[in-house]
Amino acid sequence: MIKFKYILFTTLMIVFASCAKQKTVTEKDIHIIPKPVELKLTEGRFDFTGTTSFVVVNDEQKHLAESFINTFEKASGWKLNTTTKKPNTNFVSFNIDNNLSKEEYKLVVNKDHIEITAKGHAGFLYALETIRQLLPEQIESNKVVSNTDWHIPALTIQDKPRFVYRGLMLDLSRHFFDKSYIEATIDRLAMLKMNVLHLHLVDDQGWRIEIKKYPKLTEVGAWRVDQEDVIWNARLSVDPDEKGTYGGFLTQEELKDIVKYAATKNIEIIPEIEMPAHVSCAIAAYPELACFNQRIGVPSGGVWPITDIYCAGKESTFEFLQNVLDEVMVIFPSQYIHIGGDEATKTNWEKCPHCQKRMQDEGLENVRELQSYFVKRMEKYINSKDKKLIGWDEILEGGLAPEATVMSWRGTEGGIEASQQGHDVIMTPQSHCYFDHYQGPQNEEPLAFGGYTPLSKVYQFDPVVDAMSPEQAKHILGGQANLWAEYIPTTQQSEYMIFPRLAAMAEVLWSPKEARNWDDFTTRLPSLLERYDYLGINYSKSAYLVAASSTADLEHKQVKVVLKNEFPNADIRYVLDDKNLGEQSTKYTDSIAIKETTILKASLFKEDKPVGKVFTDTIQFHKAVGNTLNFKTPYNENYKGDGPLSLVNILRGSKNFHDGQWQAWLVDDMEVVIDLEKIQSINQVTVGSLENQGSGIYFPTAIKVFISNDGISYKEVGAIERPFAINSNSELKDFIISFEKSNVRFVKVIASNLKKSPKGEDSWLFVDEILVE
């Protein structure tokens, strides 16, 4: 009897403890990304246990269940089972409903069982991904996590995508990524219910797909001379006889494996085989593909303009491309083949006798129409193989191929035009969809292509433009994020540029437009980021960074600093005078007025603790602030800085040389005289400069400082020399010239321009501030 009472008491205590742990769940506790179409909470929860089973009726369902079970086992230590016979309780069942659309699903979570209803594979997969996000973040752990309750709230979800095309493009040409990384990316796409991976397999800098009929495409075209220590657009042209050592390619068997794996995740792999431009690698392998049989090397870096393109006049060109596509289409069962079609500079076509004859024979008026002929001819061949052609929006030029789908990247105008003509469109404008752009303050970010596409801007993207008619909107298949890889040398950096921006893109393309809300998205995002931590994904934390914008009031000799980051109602706090950030920091509410040299530190706070990297800036006042400047050679009209006094306005430039704080000289040296307005004692001059060799911006090769009391007779007091050196980064640098303390009124500074880059191009000299102390 005593033993029975003890057991009863213990059982009741466990029940009471369990009940006490169950808190009331609200929709704010649900952190699914992308947000479901409809979600309704009910009472209670479903607890996964070691005996939970999955009820399946076919091998496809069993495979999906086992994939989920394997994930669950790593984190929980429980090996769940599958069965064809439904138990009385504690199970997850798959139900088929052919009336649902392909990717639609219904998820009903009860206290004792879960029901998933879908038409087939895609819907069941996405339902399981939703369950995964309902479970604690620890589900992503690759080792057993103790003290975790594996339960999800009781609810009903009905869900389906807004757009049928939800894609990501990986550029494998500029920097090569192997099979394992591609498959890892496929997993992460599926997690966000994305369904297309577009592989950019061909570009000037590398041919990345094995073509057995043309072995030189990978023997020669897949390898380039290694200039990885030089910034992309500063790399030198290469000798065609110099052997390439950087590169790689995917075999046909590897690609077949990738395609097969992607199919298990409901992801279509679309290959891109560029034509007629972006094909230097192919011409390097087979010079006869070009108009003049010119021998070239595979470029190691940027190429502009792109003049080495396929000859549109030779029949052998089309024979080559058809043979290539025959092998490509065996590997990829996708409904689409992407042929590029962008950025072809057609100067060779205008001179080529083969191309001119083609134009005459076909009655073509200009080379734009010749490109249209090229694309239409290739489309006809692709269509004959029961495939559809996709091209970048340049394929509109000269007349669009009859059945082509347009990928609109130069804004949305190409998509609008194509939809007006009745063509299907995938929207991917640079402004919102190019993930090679910066996503945070450039001073804090790894080197990127340019532009600024933060997380919040991606979330603002909508593939359907307001100006479109309902009929046009029907032709918008969806959207795509693009990661061009000129500045992406590693998988770590690739992850950094993709995540979490891809989460914002996923919600844009899946969730109903009216359900999207940035404030709400930002409350769900931390849960996803915690999952990425468990998965070891090197995601960017740029959205948390505090950024500053400053204005100078030279009349009153003060600077006003505005702080912000991407999150609404962000708790930003700051300190001055190099104090430590902590609970006593000042909460930021309005611009900060600074009147003397000081160090400013700021951070986003959460639960009274700094979150992410601390913003630090030194606002430095000096003796030349607001004083008159006289230039021997005016600064360039394109880079005027903040006006005539920009070099003495206290405000410093950033690595973004379009930020309005840089004055610049093209080829010319900078020679400027500062009038201190009265005799002052000084012993140091600092010149702030920028180098970005890929953009043609170089540090000064020498700086000299002169002083005078009358503005006529000058004495040199200091100089430094800095010979040109390769620099693969964008870099800010203060050049300091110190000298004996002197009483002076006028200071002359001469900074020498490199004048010509190693490539023989005119060079820029950029200066943001001259500090006199």
N, C-alpha and C positions, 0 to 999 in steps of 0.2 A: 504493500500500500504506500509506504513512504517513497519507494522507487517510482511508482506511478505518479505520485504528486510532483516529484522532482521533474520527471519528464514533461508533465503537463505544464508546469511552471516555466520550464526552459523553452518549450514550444511557444507558449503565449508571449514570453519576452522577445523571442525572435520575431514573431508576427508583429508585435507592437513596435519593435525597433524598425522593422521593415516599413510599416505604415508611417512611422515618424519621419523616415527618410524621404517618403514620397511627397514632394512639393507640388503645388499646383503649377502646371505647365501652361504658358500662354504662347501666342504666336511669336512673341519677341524672343522666346527661348528656342525657336526653330531657325536654324542657320543654313538652310539649303541654298546653294548657288549652282545653277540658275534657279530663280524663284519659281515655284510651281504655279500653274494657272489657277488652281483652286485647292485650298487646304482648309479642312474643318477638323478641329480638335474634338475628341470625345473623352469620356471619363476613363481613367485608368492607364495602364501601360502593359506592354508585352515584354516579358523577361526572357532573354536568351539564356539557355542553360546548356550543360554538356550533353543533354539528351534531345535538344531541339532537332527536328528533322525537316528535310525539304521534300515535298511531295512533287514528283515529276512524272510526266507521261511520255517523254521522248528523250532521245540522246541530246538534242540541242538544249533542252531545259536542264538536263543533268550536267552538261558541260558548264553552263552558266552558274548553276548552284555550286558545283565543285570549285569553281574559281573563287566564289564568295567564301566558301568554307575554308579554302586555303588561306585567304587573307585573315579570316576570323581566328583560325588556329594559331597563327603566328603571334597574335596579340593576346589571346585568351588561354591558349594551351588546350582548348577543347577541340576535339575532332568530331564535328557534327556529321550527320549521315544523310544520305538520300534514300528515298523509298518510293515505290509506286503505289503503296497502300496508305491511305490517309488514316492517321491515328485519331484518337478522340480529342487530343489537346496537344499543345506545345509543338506546333508545326508551321511551316511556311508553304503555301500551295500555289501552283501556277495554273491559271485558268485561261483558256483560249476564247477570245471573242473576235470573230472575223469582221464584225461591224466597226471595229476601231481602226484608225489609220495606222500606218506602218510603225511610227515611233511613239504612238500614244500608249498610255498605260493608266490603270487605276490601281491604287494601293489602299487597302483597308487593313488597319492594324487594330485588332481586338485584344482583349486581355489574355486570351488563351491561344490565339492563332493569328496568322497574317495571310491575307489573300492578295495575290498579284494577278491582275487581269490584263491581257494584252493580245494583240493579233499574232505576234511572233517574237522572234529573237530580239529585235531592237527594243521593243516595249518592255520585255522582261529584263533586259540588260539595264535599261534606265531606271526601272523600278528598284533594282538591286543597288544601283548607285545612289538612289535616294535613301534607301535604308541605311546604306553605309554612312551617309552624312547625318542621319538621325542618331546613329550610335555615337558614343563618346569619341573624341578625337584620337584616343589611344588605339582605336581600331587600326590605325595606320602603322602602328609599331611593328617592327620585324622581330621583336622578342617579347616574351610574355610579360604583361603588365599586371601587377597585383593590385588588390584593393580597388577594382573597377567594377561598377554595376553595369552589366551589358543589357541595358533595356532601352526601349524607345516608347514614346508616348502613343496612346491610342488615338487614331486619327483616320481621316479619309482624304486622299489626294487624288485629284483627277488632273492629268497633265499631258501636254503635247506641245511640240515646238511651233513657234510663230513662222519660222522660215525653214525650208527644206535643205538649204545649203548653209552649213556652219563650219567654216574652214580656217586652217592655219597653213601658211606656206613656209617651208624651210628651204633656204638657199644652201645647197650642198656644193655649189661650184666655187664661190669665193673662198670659203673654208669648208673643208670636207668633214662630215660627221658620219660615223659608222653605224652599222646595223643595230647595235645594242642601244645607242642613244635614240635612234629613230623609234625603236620599239618602246623605250621608256616614254617617249613623247606621245606615242599612241595611247598608252595607259592613262596619261594625264589628260589627253583630249577626251577620252571616254568618261573620265571622272566628272567632266564638265558638260557632258552630253553634246560634245562637238562631233561632227560626222565626216569631215573631209580633211585629209592631209595632202597638200599639194607639194610635190617634190620638184624643186627647181634643179634639174639634173644637168643642164647644159648652160654655160655662159662663157664669155671670153676667157676666163681664168681657169677653166677646168671642165673636162668631159667626164661625167661621173657614172656612166652606165655602160656595162660591157655590151658591145655589139660584135657578134662573132664574125659577121661578113666583113667588117672593117676593123681589124685588130689595132691599127695604128691610133684609132680614136682614144684608146686607153693606154697603149704603149707610149704615145707621144702626148696626146691631148689631155691626159689626166694628170700631167706633171708639169710644174713650172719652176723656174729658177727661184730659189729661196731668198726673198727679200723681206722676210717677216720682221726684221729689225727696223724697217723703214715704214713710215706712215703711208697708208694705202695710196693716196693720190700723188705722193712724191716719189714713188718707185720708178726706176729707170726702165726704158725699153730694153729688150733682151735680144741677143744674137740667136737666130734660129738654130745655130749649131751648138749652142750651149745646152747641156743636158739638164733637164729639170729634176729636182729632188723633192719638192714639196707637192703633196697631193694625195691621190688615192681614188678608188672607184668601187662601186658595188657590182658584184658578179650577178649574173642573171639568176642564179640559184638563191643568192642572198635576197634579191628583190622579190622573188617568188615567196620566200619565207615571210618577208615583211608584209606582203599583200595578204597572205593567208592569215597571219597573226592579226592584221588590222580588221579582217572580216569578222573575227570573233568579237571585236569591239564595236561593230557596226560603223566602221570607218572605211570610206572609199579612198584609195590612194590614186591621185591624179598625177601622171607624169607630165613634166614640161620639157619639150624638146625644142629649143629656140630656133627660130628662122624668121626672116632672112638674116637678121643681125644678131649680135651677141654670140658669135660663133668663131671667134679667132682661134679657139682651141681646135676646132675641126679643120680649119684652113691650115693651121700649123701642121696637122697630120696629113692632110690631103690638099696641097696648094691648088690643084686643078679645080677645086670647088669655087675658087674666086674668079673674078672677071679676068685678071691678067696673070693667073697662075703664080701670084707672088708668094715668096717664101717668107714666113714670119715665125717668130717664137710665140709660145703661149705667154700672154702677158702676166707679169707678176703682180700688177696692181691696176689702178684705174685706167680706163681707155676712153678718151673723148676727143673729137667725135668718133663714132664707130663707123669707119669706112671699109674695113675688111669684112665684107659680107658675102653671102652666097651669090653667085651669078644667076640672075633670073633668065638669062638668054640661052644657057646651055641645057640641053635635054638631060645631060649626065647629072646635073644638079638634082633634078626631080627624080631620076632613077635612084640616086643615092638616098634621098630623103624617104622615098617610098620603101626602099629596102630596110632602112633604119626603123621606120615606123612599123614595118611588118614584124620585126623582132620585139619592138616595144609593146605592141598590142597583144602579143602572146603572153608577155609577162603580166601586163596590167589589164584585168577584165573591166576596168572602169568604163562608164558610159562616155567619159570625156577624155580627149587628148588636148593638152594645152600646147600651142605652137608659138607662144610669145608674141612676136610681131611688132615689138616696140623699138623705138630709138634707132631706126635704120637711117644712116646718112647715105644718101644715094648718089653721091658724086661720081663714084666709079660706074654706076649704071648709065649715067649721062654720057660717059666717054666710051663705054664698052661696045664694040661692034656687035657682039652677040646679043646684048640687051637692046641695042637700037634696032637690030633686025627683028627681034621679038616684038617690039612695040609697033614696028611697021606692019608685020604680018598679022597682028591682032587688032590693029586699028586703035592703038592706045595713044593718047595725046601727051602724056607726061609720065615721069617716073612714079608719081603717086598712083596713077592708074596701073602701072606695072606692078607695084606692090600689091594692089588689089587683085590683079590677075594671079599673082603668086599665091596669095592666101586662098582665093577661090578655087584654084587648081588643087591645092593641098586639101581643102575642105572636101572637095568632090571625092578625092581618094579616101579620106578618113570616113566619109559617109558611106562609101562603098563597102566598108568593113563594119558597118552598123555602129559606128561611133560618131560622137558629136565633137565639133571643134570649139575650143575656147581660145581667145586671144586678148591681149591687152588692148586698151581702147584705141590705139593707133590703127588697128585693123579697119576702123571706120573710114580712114582716109582713102579716097578714090573709089569708094563704093564697098559696102559690106557684103561678105559672102552670105548666101541665102539663108542658111540654117545656123549660122555662127552665134555663139554666146559671147557676150562682151564682158570683160573684167575691167571695170572702170576705176583707174588709179589716179589719173590727173584731175582730181576733184570728182564731182558727180555728173559733170556735163556730158561725158561720153555715155554714161548710163541712161541719162535722160533722153539723149538723141537715139540711142539704140532701142530703148523701150517705145519711143514714138514710132519707130519703124517696125515694131512688132517682134523684136528680138529679145531673148532672155538675157538677163543682166545679173552679174554678181558685183556688188558694190564693195570697193576696197580703196577708198580715197586716202591719199597720203596723210591728210590732216588728222585722221582718226585711227587709221588702220596700219600705219607703218611702225612696227615695233623696233626698227633700227634707229628711231629717233630717241632723243633724250626723254627721260621720264621724271627727272628732278633737276635741281639746280646744277648747271654744268660743272661748277667747281667741285661738286661732291660726287660726280658720276664718272664711270669709265668712259673713255673716248667713244663717241657714237657718230653716226653719219651726219647728223644735224637735225634741225627741227625740234619741236617740243610737243610730245604727246603723252602727257601724264595720265594716270589712271582715271581721273575724273573726266578727262576729255574723251577717252575711249568709251566711257559710259554714256556720253552724250550722243554717240553715233546712232544714226538710224538709217538703214538702207533705203527706206522709202522717203523720197524728198517731198516736201509739202506741195511743191508745184506740180507734182504728177497727178494725172487723172486716175480714176479707179482702174481703168483698162491698162494704163502703163504700170500701175502698182502690181498687177497680176504677173507681170514679166520679171519682177524682182525676186530672184531665187533666194537671195540671202546676202551674206557678207563674208569677208575673210580678213584675217590679220596676216601681215607679211613680215617676215624677219629676214631681210637682206643681210648678208654675212660679211660684207667688206671689213667691218670692225668687230667681228665675232669670231675670234680665233679658237675658243675653247667651249666645251659643253657647259661649263660653269657659267660663262658669260652669256651663253645662249639662254640658259634657264633664267638668268637674272633679267634679261630683256623680255622674256615671254611672260613670266609670272610676277605679280598677280594680274597683269593687264589682260591676260587671256580670260580670266574669270569675269571681268567686266564685259569683254566681247561676247562671252558665252551667254550672259544674261540678256544682252541686247538682242541676240539672235534667237533666243529660246522664249523668253518670257513675253507676255502681252505688253504692249507699249504702255498701256494705262496702269500696269502693275509696277512699272519700274520707278524707283525712288532712290536717289543717291544717299540720302540720310539713312534709309533702311538698309541699303546695300553695305554701307560702311559699318553697320552694327553686326552684320553677318560675316563680314570679311575676316575678322580675327580668328574665328573658328577654322576657316579654311587655311589660314596661314599657319595655325598650330598643326594642322594635318600635314602641311608641306614640311614643317620642321621634322615631324616623325619620318616622313618619306625622304628626307635629306635633299630636298629641292632648294637650290640656291636662289630663292625668290628675292626680288627687290623690296626694300623698305622705304623707297623714295617718297611714297605718299605721306609718310610720317615726318619727313624732314621739314624743319622750319626754314622758310626762305625770307629774305629781307629785300625790300625795295626802298631806296633812299632818295631824298631830294635835298638839294643844298640851297640855303638862303644866305647868299654871300654878303648881302647888305648887313645882315645881323650876325654873320659868321656863325651859323649853326646848321646842323643837319637833322632832318626829321626821318626817322626810320619806321617803316611799316612792316610788321611781322605777320606771316600767314602760313598755312599749309593747306592740304587738300580736304581736310575733314571739317564738316560743319560744326560750328560752335566749339571749335577746338580749344582745349585748356592749355594755352601757351603761357609760359612763365619765363621771366628773364632776370638777369642780374647785370650790374655794371661794375666797373673797376676790378675786373678779374676775380670777383667773388665766386664761391662755389654754388652751383645750382642745388636747391633743396626745397624743403617745405616752406622756407621763409622767402623764397623768390617772389618777385612782384608778378601778379597776374596781368597779362597783357590785355588792355582794353582799347587803347588808342595809340596813335603814333608817338614815338619817343623822341623828345627834343634833346639833342646832344650839342654841347657848346665847348667842349674841351676834349683833348685826346683821352680816349677811354677804350676799354675792351668790353664788348657786349656778348653775353652768352644767353642762349634761349633754347627751349626744348618744348615739345609736346609733353604734357603730363597726364598720367593715368593713375588714379588712386594715390595722388600726392607723390608720385615718383616719375622722374624723367623717362620718356619712351623714345627709343631710337637714338640716332646720333645727335650730339649737341651742336647747335649752330654757334660758331664763334667768329667774331669779326672785330678788327681793330679800326676804329675811326680815328684817324690821325690828323690833327691840325698842325700847320707849320707856318713859317714866316712869309710864304709867298701866297697864302690863301687869298683869292679874290683880286690879286694884283694884275697890272697890265702886262700883256704878252705881245711881242712883236715877232712875226715869223719872216724869215728870209724867203722861204718857199711855202706857200699856203698848203694846208692839209687838203687831202682829196675830198671832193664834193660828196662822195659816197660815204665818207666816214668823218663826220663833223664833230663827233662827241656830243657834249651837252652845250655846245656853243663856243664862242671865242675864248672863254675862260675855263674851258673844260679841263685843261692840264693843271689848273690850280683851284679846283672846286671841291677838294677833299674826297670826292666820290671815286671809288676804284672800279675798274672794269672787271668783268668775269671772263671765263673761258668762252662764253657766248659773245663773239666779237660783233654781234649785231645788237648788243644791249644798250647802245646809245652813249657809252662812256669812253669810247675809243676814238682818238684821232689817228689818221693813217696817211702814209706817204707811199706812193707807188714809184719805185726806182729811186726817187729823190731822197737825199738825206734830210733829217729834221734839224733845223737850226732855229733856235728860239731865244729871245732875250726877255728876261723877266725884270721888270722894274719894281724893286722893293719899296719905292716911293720915299724912302729915307735911308740913311746909313744904318745898317744893322750888322751885328756880329754873327757870322756864320762859319761853319766848318764841315758841312756835309751836304751833298746833293744826291737825291735818290731818283732814279728814272724807272718807272714801272712799265714793263713791256710784256708782250705775249708772243708765243711761238706756236704755230700750228702749220707744220710744213705741208700737210696735205691740202691746205687751203692757200698755200703760197705765202704764208706769214712767217717771217724769220726774225729772230732776235737781232739787235744791232751788232755789227761786227766790231764797233768801237764807240766809246763815248768820251767826249772831252768837255771839261768845265772851265770856263773863263770868268774872271770877275773884273769889275770896273766901278769907278766912282763917278765918271762923267758920261758913260755910255759911248765913248769914242775910243779910248785907249783901253785895251783888254789884256789881262795877264792870265796865261794858262796855269791853273792850280791843281789839276788832277785829270787823270785819264785812265781808262781801262780798255783792253782789247779782248775780243772774244771771237776767235776764228770760227767759221762755220763748222758745225758738228751735226751728224745725223741725230734726229730726235723723233722717236716713234710715238710720242705723246703730245697732247696739247698741254702747254705749260705756261704758268704765270711766273714772272721773275722780277724782283727788284734789283737793279744794278746800283750799287752804293759807291760813291766817290767821296772819300774823306780827304781833308787837307788841313793845313794849319789855320787856326782861328783867324779870321780877317774881318775888318769892318768895311762893308761894301754896300752899294746901292743897286748895281746892275749885275745880273748873273746870265751868262750865255751858255747854252747847252747845245752841243752838236752830237747827234747820234747818226752813225753811218749805216746806210742801207746796204744789204748784201748785193742788191741791184739785179743779179741774175741767179736763179736757182740752179741746182745741178742739172735739171732737165732743160736749162736754157730759157726758162720763162721769167718774165718780170716778177720781181719780188716786192712784197709789202713789208713796211715797218709800222708797227702799231705801238702807240704810247697812250697810257691813261692818266698819268699824274707825274708831275715833277715836284718833289718835296724838297724844300730848302730849310735847313735847320742849322 
